[in-house]
């Protein structure tokens, strides 16, 4: 029977051994002797996906296939098992992982592997929990000196976005029917007063604030909430702009996307409401909610920001305030 070479490793070690065998039984016997595992209950599987080998499957394998020898009670879920062990090592042996990654990077020549190792080292060197400028000076490079801590800048970043929305709403008065412009301006003024009272909802990006929990974790991790027509992000995009300067800059490309669109739906509906109100009171707080709060804003990675027509409209039952009923007593 012709011997064929295979690369063999145990479940608990990345070390690989070259083993040649002509049959599954022969390879299993040699592997158990090499890795000092009992033959009864042991079995072989593919490293890639954990598929357990049969004799016929074994005969179809090409030479140098990477295999995992499992002892009694052991399991292997393919590459995911290695990733799980790596993540466990990150949390318990971070310094050792950093040292090993630096050593590997110094010897690595393959561009893709270089990129993976460089990204790993970059992420491991993050100073996520640092808040003040003196604790993480690099994070503040390029920012004005008035920002003394990370949260104050993140709050400003959110405020700037909301202010720009307010500016758009205000400038849209030119599209409103002339007879309704005074009413439109009064509503804009009410919205502006409310935004000033809540500091332009800057709390959404400030990890120290209770309201921020709707978008991020206590450490400052933001997850993409997916396109307007999905409940999640298909690519599982996430970012922590508090971690390093690069992530802070990249976060500026993420969008607060209006689910019911600001330009196509909300503002035109508001303009129409003040024009045709006919003595009814426009429910400006409903429009405020759609324009400036996370009730109608989704945080999305730039790749998940669909700029096509959402084809969503305002709730017609909420455009005007409900009139109070006067009950006559007979």
SETOR-620233 format. One line per 2 residues: for each residue x negated, y, z negated of C-alpha. Coordinates in pm, whole numbers, plus 32768, in hexadecimal, padded with zeros to 4 digits. Each point is the difference from the previous one (the first is absolute). Example, Ala and Ser with C-alpha at 12.3 -4.5 7.8 and 13.67 -1.06 7.14 Angstrom:
2
7B32/7E3E/7CF4 ~ 7F77/8158/8042
***
This chain:
330
8000/8000/8000 ~ 7F6C/814F/806C
7FAF/80F0/7EE5 ~ 807A/8167/801B
7F84/8126/7F2D ~ 80E9/80CA/7F1F
7FD6/811E/7F0B ~ 8081/7F9B/7EAC
803F/80C7/7EC4 ~ 80AD/7FC9/7EB6
8137/80B5/7F8B ~ 7F4D/80CB/7EF6
7EC0/8065/80B6 ~ 7FA8/80BB/8141
7EC7/7F2A/8031 ~ 8014/7F30/813F
7F5A/7EB4/8054 ~ 7FC6/7F5A/814C
8090/7E9F/7FFF ~ 8019/7F0E/8126
80FF/7EE9/8011 ~ 80BA/7F2F/8101
8144/7FD6/7F3E ~ 80D5/80BB/7F07
7FC7/7EF5/7EF9 ~ 7E88/8010/8037
7FFA/817B/7FE5 ~ 80D5/7FF9/7EC6
7F1A/7F00/7F5F ~ 7EC5/80C8/8055
809F/8144/7F8D ~ 806B/7F72/7EB0
7EA4/7F7C/7FC4 ~ 7F62/814E/8063
80EB/80D9/7F2E ~ 8020/7F02/7EE7
8178/7FD5/8019 ~ 80C3/7EBD/7FC5
8069/7F55/8142 ~ 8160/7FA2/7F87
80E6/812D/8027 ~ 7F0B/80D0/80CB
8052/8078/8160 ~ 7F81/80DF/8117
80A9/8130/809B ~ 7FB2/8114/80F9
7F5C/8132/7F67 ~ 80C4/80E7/80E5
8165/7FAC/7F9B ~ 7FF5/7EE2/7F06
808C/7EF7/80ED ~ 7FBA/7EAA/7F66
7F4B/7F10/80E8 ~ 8077/7EB1/807F
7F25/7F0A/80BC ~ 8098/805F/8151
7FE1/8175/7FB5 ~ 7E98/7FCA/7F98
7FA9/7F5B/814C ~ 8083/8133/80BD
7F2A/80FB/7F3D ~ 7EDB/80A3/80B3
7EA2/7FE1/7F69 ~ 7F9D/8100/7EF5
8167/8033/7F8C ~ 8003/8090/7EA2
80AD/7F20/7F05 ~ 8054/800F/7E8E
7FEA/7ED2/7F1E ~ 8110/8002/7EF7
7FE7/7F3B/7EC0 ~ 812E/7F6E/7F4A
80FA/8116/7FAF ~ 7F4E/810C/80CC
80AF/80CA/810F ~ 7F87/80D8/8120
80D0/8106/80B5 ~ 7F04/8052/810A
7F46/814C/800E ~ 80FC/808E/7F07
7F60/7F2C/7EEE ~ 7EAF/80A5/803B
80A4/8157/7FFE ~ 80AD/7FB3/7EB4
7EB5/7F9C/7F62 ~ 7F5B/8138/808A
8110/80E1/7F71 ~ 7FDE/7F53/7EB0
7E88/8041/8009 ~ 8041/8170/8050
80C2/802C/7EBE ~ 7F12/7F3E/7F1F
7EA8/8029/80A1 ~ 8013/814D/80B6
7E90/805F/7FD1 ~ 7F8C/7EAC/807C
80E0/801C/8133 ~ 7F75/815D/804D
7E9B/7F83/7FE2 ~ 8046/7ED3/80DD
80B1/80D6/8108 ~ 7EDC/80F6/800A
7F0B/7EE3/8031 ~ 80D2/7F69/8115
8025/8151/80AD ~ 7E88/803B/8000
7FCD/7EB9/80BF ~ 8135/8007/80DD
7FE4/804C/8173 ~ 815E/7FAE/8083
80C2/814C/8026 ~ 814F/7F76/7F8C
7F6E/7F64/7EC7 ~ 7F3B/8140/7FBC
8145/80C6/800F ~ 80B3/7F12/7F12
7EE4/800C/7F04 ~ 7FDE/817B/801B
8178/802C/7FC8 ~ 7FF3/7F16/7ED7
7EE5/80C2/7F5F ~ 80B0/8146/804A
813D/7F87/7F53 ~ 7F46/7F6F/7ED6
7F4F/814A/7FC7 ~ 814A/80BB/7FDA
8034/80CF/7EC8 ~ 8178/7FDB/7FF7
8040/804F/7E92 ~ 7F29/813B/7FFE
80DA/8137/7FFD ~ 7F29/8135/7FC5
7F0B/80A4/80F0 ~ 7ED5/7FBC/7F1E
8055/7E8C/7FF9 ~ 800A/7FD2/8179
7F60/8128/80B1 ~ 7FF1/7F56/8154
817A/7FE2/800C ~ 801F/817E/7FF4
7F05/804B/8115 ~ 809B/80F8/80F3
8116/806B/7F11 ~ 802B/8155/7F60
7F71/8028/7EA3 ~ 8159/804D/7F72
8050/7E8C/8005 ~ 7F79/7F81/7EB4
808E/7EA1/8010 ~ 807B/7F0C/8106
816D/800F/7FA0 ~ 800E/8178/8028
7F84/7FE2/8167 ~ 80EB/7EDE/804E
8121/80CB/7F75 ~ 7F98/8125/80DF
7FF1/7F14/812B ~ 8167/7F93/7FC9
8076/8162/7FBD ~ 7F68/8071/814A
80C7/7EFE/80C0 ~ 8147/805E/7F57
7FB9/8175/8034 ~ 7FD3/7FBE/8174
8156/7F59/800B ~ 8098/812D/7F52
7F5C/80E6/80FD ~ 8097/7F39/811F
815B/800F/7F67 ~ 7FE2/8176/7FC7
7F81/804B/8160 ~ 8123/7F3C/8096
80EC/811F/7FAA ~ 7FCB/807B/8164
80C1/7ED0/807E ~ 8128/8044/7F1D
8137/80AD/8088 ~ 7FE6/8178/7FB4
8140/7FFD/7F31 ~ 7F73/7EF2/7F1C
7E9C/807E/7FCD ~ 8047/80B2/7EB8
8097/7EC2/7F70 ~ 7EDC/7F33/8084
7F07/80F1/7F61 ~ 80B3/7FEA/7EB0
7FDE/7E87/800A ~ 7E8F/801A/805E
7FCC/80E9/7ED7 ~ 80AA/7F09/7F15
7F21/7EE7/8081 ~ 7EC9/80DA/7FD9
805C/8053/7E98 ~ 8034/7E91/7FAF
7EB6/7F9C/80A1 ~ 7F46/810A/7F3C
809F/7F85/7EBE ~ 7F7B/7E9E/803F
7EB3/807B/808A ~ 804C/7F81/815E
8015/7E96/7F88 ~ 7E86/7FE8/7FEA
8038/7EFD/7EF1 ~ 8034/7EF6/810D
7E87/7FEC/803F ~ 7F91/8043/7E98
7FBD/7EAC/7F64 ~ 8021/8095/7EA4
816E/8059/803C ~ 8123/7F17/7FBF
80A1/8059/8151 ~ 7EC9/7F84/80B8
805C/7E97/7FAE ~ 80ED/800E/812A
7ED3/8013/80E7 ~ 7EC8/7F8D/7F46
7F74/7F36/7EDF ~ 7F6E/8091/7EC2
7EA4/7FD8/809A ~ 8067/80BF/8138
8039/7EE9/80FE ~ 80F7/8061/810F
80A4/7EF8/80DC ~ 8094/8047/8154
817A/7FE1/7FEB ~ 801A/7F96/816A
80AA/8098/8131 ~ 8155/80A5/7FD2
80B2/7EC9/8083 ~ 7F55/7F09/7F14
7FFE/7FCA/7E89 ~ 7E8D/7FB0/7FF3
7EB7/8033/80B3 ~ 7FB3/7EE0/80EF
7E89/8045/7FE4 ~ 7FFF/8031/7E83
7F47/814B/801E ~ 7F8B/808F/7EB4
7F0E/810D/7F8E ~ 7F82/80A2/7EC3
7FAA/816D/804B ~ 7F82/8021/7E9A
7EEB/7F02/803F ~ 7F08/80BB/80DD
7FDB/8129/80E8 ~ 8034/7F34/813C
814A/7F70/7F83 ~ 8072/815B/7F94
7FC4/8081/8162 ~ 80A2/7ED0/80A4
8134/8029/7F26 ~ 8041/8150/80A5
8057/7F3F/8140 ~ 8119/7F44/7F4F
8159/8094/8035 ~ 8132/804B/7F31
80FC/7F95/8104 ~ 816B/8073/7FF1
80DD/7ECD/8026 ~ 8122/80D9/8071
7F31/80E4/80DA ~ 7FC7/8168/7F9C
7FF9/809F/815B ~ 80F0/7F1C/80B7
8108/7FCF/7EF5 ~ 7FEC/80B5/7EB2
7FB7/8167/8067 ~ 80F4/7FFE/8129
810D/7F6C/7F1C ~ 7FC1/8110/7EFD
8017/810E/810C ~ 8147/7F6D/807D
8089/7FE2/7E9F ~ 7FD5/8171/7FB1
8097/805E/8151 ~ 813A/7F2C/7FDF
802E/800B/7E87 ~ 814C/80BA/801B
800D/805F/7E92 ~ 7F67/7EBA/7F86
7EC4/8002/7F2B ~ 7ED0/7F5D/80A4
7F66/7EF9/7F1F ~ 7EA2/8090/801A
7F76/7F14/7EF6 ~ 804B/7ED9/80E5
7F33/80A1/8114 ~ 7EEF/8055/7F03
7FF1/7E91/7F9F ~ 7FD8/7F97/816D
7EF8/8104/804F ~ 7F1F/8006/7ECF
8020/7EC6/7F2A ~ 7F94/7E96/8018
816E/7FA0/801A ~ 7FD1/8042/8174
7E83/8007/801E ~ 7F2D/7ECA/803C
7E87/8001/7FD7 ~ 7F73/7F56/8135
7EAF/7FB1/8095 ~ 7FCC/80B8/8149
8021/7EB6/80BF ~ 8158/7FC7/7F64
807F/815F/804B ~ 80F9/7FD4/811B
8044/814B/80AD ~ 811B/7F76/80D2
8167/8067/7FBA ~ 8074/7F5D/7EBC
816B/801E/806E ~ 8071/803E/7E9B
80ED/8113/7F93 ~ 806B/80AF/7EC3
811A/7F79/7F2D ~ 8131/80C9/8072
80A8/7FCD/7EAE ~ 7EE8/80BA/7F4C
7FD8/8134/80DC ~ 80FE/80D0/7F3E
8049/8008/7E90 ~ 8143/7F5A/7F9E
8108/80F8/7F9E ~ 808B/7FE8/7EA4
8168/7F93/7FF8 ~ 80F3/80EB/7F50
8113/7F3E/7F53 ~ 813F/80BF/7FC2
80C2/7FB0/7EC6 ~ 8174/7FFE/803F
***
